[in-house]
C-alpha cells in the first residue's frame, strides 16, 4: 500500500462510528489473568473454593445456590433421580456448608446439608487436560 492509501484509510477510520463505540469499551475484569494465572488449575480451584466458602466469601450462598441449580438442570437433562434433590436443596435454607480442596483426589468437594436433603458435590477442575477414566 502506498502512503496515500494508508492516509485515506486512516481518514475513513476516523469517521467510522464503530471507532467511537470503542471509547466506551471496558474489558471484563479477570483477576486470574491480572495475576498471570489463567492456565493455573490450582489458582482456579482456589478461587472457586473461596467463592463457595462461607468463611471466605460473604455472598457464597448466591453462588452456591446458582451452582446447585445448574447442576440440578444438568441432572434433569440426563433424567437422573438426583435432580430433584439438588433442586430442593438449592431452594431450601442451608444448615451446613463445607468446602474442602483436594479431598480423595477431587479438586473441590462441597457438602451441603438442608432440611430438604444432604448432598455432596465434587468439582473436578479441568484447564488444559481432557477428562480421564476414573474421574
N, C-alpha and C positions, 0 to 999 in steps of 0.2 A: 504494500500500500504506500501511496505517496503521502507526503506531509499534508498536502491539501485535503486528501481524503480523510486522514486522521482528524484534522481540524473540523471538517464538516461533520464527521461522526460525533465529535465532542459537542458541537453546537446542537445537533439533533438530540443528544442525550440530555442536555440542559433543559430542553423543553418537554422531555418525556415525563408524563405525570407519575409514572412508576418510580422515578427517582425521588420525587417529592414525598412519596409514601415512605421511603426508606428513612426519612428523618424521624419518624415516629417509631421505627422498629427498635425493640429492645429484646435481645436474645434471652431465652429462658435461662434461669439460674441453675447450674448444675454444680453442687458442692463437690461431687466426686471428680468432675472434670477440672474444677478450680484447683484441687489438690493433686491432680495427675493420677487419679486412682480409677479411671473409667474401666480399665480392664482388670482390676484387682478384686477377685472374688471375695476375699476376706473383708475388704472395705465395704463392699456391697452388703454382705451378710451382717456386718457390724451396724451399718446404717439402718437396715431393715429391722434388725433385732431391737435397736434403740427406739425406733418409731413405734414398735408394738409393745414396749415395756412400760408399764405404768410408773415405775420408779425412775424412768429416764425421760419420759415424754408426756406432757400434760394432756395432749389430745390423742393419746394412744387408742382410746376407745372408738373414736370416729374411724380411725384407720383400720383397727381390728374388725369392727363390725362390717365395714365395706369389704374387707378381705374375706370374711366368713360368708357374706352374701355372694361374692363372686365364686367362691368355692362351691357353695350351695347350688348356684346356677349351673356350674360345670358338671357337678354330680347329677343334677336333674337331667341334663342332656344325655348322660350315659345311663340314665334310668337306675341310678344307684339308690338303694333304700336309705342311705345316709344323708341324702339331700335334704330331707325333711328335718333331720336332727340339726344339721348345720344352719338351716333357715330359722328354726325355732330358737336356737342358741343366739344367733345374730340379733334377734329381736328382743330377747329376754334380758332382765337385769343380770349383770355378771357378778358372781360371788367370789371367784378366784381366777386370776390370770397369771400364768407362769411362763416366762420366756427364757429358754436356755440355748446356748450355742454349742455346736459340736457334741451333741448327745447321741451316742450309738452311731457315730459317723454320719449323722444327719446335720446339715448346716444350721438349721434353726428349728427348735421344737417349741410349739406353743400349746400349752394346756389351758383349757377354758372350762370352768365349772359354772353352771347356772341352774336355776330351778327347772329349766326346760331340758336339761341334759348336760352331759360332760363329753367333751371332745378333745382329741389330741391331733394337732395339725403339724405335719412335718414339711419343712420348706427346704428343698434341695436347690441351691443357687447355682445356675449354670451361666457362666460368662462366655467362655470360648470352647467349652467341652460339650460333646454330644452326650445324650443320655446313655448310660451304661447298664448292663444287666445287674440286677440286684439293687437298683436304686428306686 
